[in-house]
Amino acid sequence: MYPFFTPKSLRVAVVLLHLKIRNFATIKEVEVDFGSGFSILTGETGAGKSILIDAIMLLRGDRGRTSLVRSGEDQSEVEAVLSLERAEETCQLLEESGIEVEDEMIIRCLLSNQGRLRRFVNGVSVTADYLKTLTRPMITIHGQHEHQSLLQTSSHLDFLDGFGGLYPLREKVGKFYLHYMDLADRVTKHEQDLNQRTERIAELNEVIEELQELSLEPGEEEHLLQETKRLSGAENLIQLLSDSKGMLIENEMSLMEQMEFLRKNIQESSELDPSCAPMLEELEQCFYQLEDFGRTLQKRYDLVEINPDRLSFLNDRLNRIQRLQRKYSLSHSDELCELLKSAEIEQEELLNLEENSQMLEEQKENALMELKKNSAKLSAKRRNISTDLDDQIIKQLQHLGMEKAQFQTRFKDGVSIDETEWSEKGIDHVEFMLSVNPGQNMKSLTQVASGGELSRTMLALKTVLQTHDPASVMIFDEVDTGISGRVAEMVGQKLRNLGFQQQTLCVTHLPQIAAFSETHYVVKKQILKDETYTEVCKMNTPEEKAQEIAQLIGGREITEKTFSVAYEMLEQAQNAIR
């Protein structure tokens, strides 16, 4: 349920000029031009009046259902054109969002048969939340579920604050409340931490002592593993290097010795045949390279270290690191360094906990003072404006045929500035009370209101609230539930009066209400070739309007009498609003 007022008091002046619907439920294609005053929609049950409401709800950011896409079509489309001539705040919101502002705003929604819903404002794709923020202050829809909201006492405070324009102060109180509750939670946690502090500090001391003694450096484990690998293979390395030296230099018929014989042979060959001289040069280069390689091999052999004590130390060190890593369930040894740092920080915080708790307690008390002050201010304003609301509601109920009705905004007895009573809405709990007949005690709406009384009470509330915070487009669906006759006539006149203030659209089946409309639309359903089509027709002449009102009176068969009654209703309605 969305309240009939704008929480942030965004006042808008928007008129729904044009509505286009394609492939939406039983609608193949419909285009409607709306008037700026009081318009009504009539039609037989099942003709599709609710489909138009569903389409407009899409434009307000509601979710779409795949069942709304016309059978056999890929997607449905709903497009509205709204006038922005006097909607400065709406234009500002569009500009802040980078959307081009013109005299008219076009909202377009595309719903695929796969359930994907795309939304556009002046051709720019927007989110559902943005569309809600943009359109819900300017288009309000009041149906049977809104009437039922009157039976929920939690909504009564919303109505009262909307009437009094108290939402800015209420939001301020809400912020103080959330700030106070946050501090209260933090104080409670600190008290729990204080109780657990001794045990936790002992745990942290053990961790810190163990890790400080380990004195691990980042990346140390990797270096230890490399050194361990090298020392573990030292004996094997010495044997391999020794064998290599033997083959190259030391053994009988070593490679160097054979190279020496080869060099002598090639030297003698070059003396016999000078063309062999180049081979001698190449061979001597190989000989010198082998000599260099032999010296390098000897140096590396001399550097090989066999140090079992160092190897034992490395293995012990690695075992300590890996044991602590497993103990604290860490994936890498470097995380031990991070654990030490975090443990030291937590230890310092716990040691300073008493000082921090005192500071938090002072902050909590300061927040409590601000909350009390602003909550008391809000409560006083509510009590002051509640009598004004009661008087205006009573006056409106009298205009709606409830001449003896009494209405009262009752505050829950005994509510004081007590923490258990607080919420983001403040400290008050209110309930709307109603007495319909003289001599009856005031009772909750849930106990005394019939369907018709509930509809009229809602309309009375709506009329009063609109005076303080008007929406631009009001749509009433099933406002005529439980009423008829003279009461329906009064409701029609009230809706017509609302239409003087802002654009008002009403779905009705009562001729008394229809007679007061400035513009009358009829929703019709046809079946052609086993397909259902819904169309919307505007009644352009008094005769057409009288014809439809006559059908509302007497059904399909219109007699001269019902036609005459329809004309009389129209004349009486016109006289009533003059």
Buried (B, 14 or more C-beta within 10 A) or exposed (E): EBBBBBBEBBBBBBBBBBBBBBBBBBBBEBEBEBBBBBBBBBBBEEBBBBBBBBBBBBBBBBEBEEEBBBEEBEBBBBBBBBBBEEBEBBBEBBEEBEBEBEEBBBBBBBBBBEEEBEBBBBEEEBEBEBBBBBBBBBBBBBBBEBBEBBBEBEBBBBBBBBBBBBBEBBBBBBBBBEBBBEBBEBBEEBBEBBEEBEEBBEBBEEBBEBBEEBEBEEEBBEEBEEBBEBBEEBEEBBEEBBEBBEEBBEEEEBBBBEBEEEBEEBBEBBEEEEEBEEEBEEBBEEBEEBBEBBEEBBEEBEEBEEEEEBBEBBBEBBEBBEEBBEEEEBEEBBEBBEBBEEBBEBBEEBEEBEEBBEEBBEBBEEBBEBBBEBBBBBBEBBBEBBEEBBEBBBBBBBBBBBEEBBBBBBBEEEBEBEEEBBBEBBBBBBBBBBBBEEEEEEEBBBEBBEEBBBBBBBBBBBBBBBEBBBBBBBBBBBBBBBBEEEBBBBBBBBBBBBBEBBBBBBBBBBBBBBBBBBBBBBBEBEEEEEEBBBBBBBBEEEEBBBBBBBBBBBEEEBEEEBBEBBBEBBEEBEEBBE
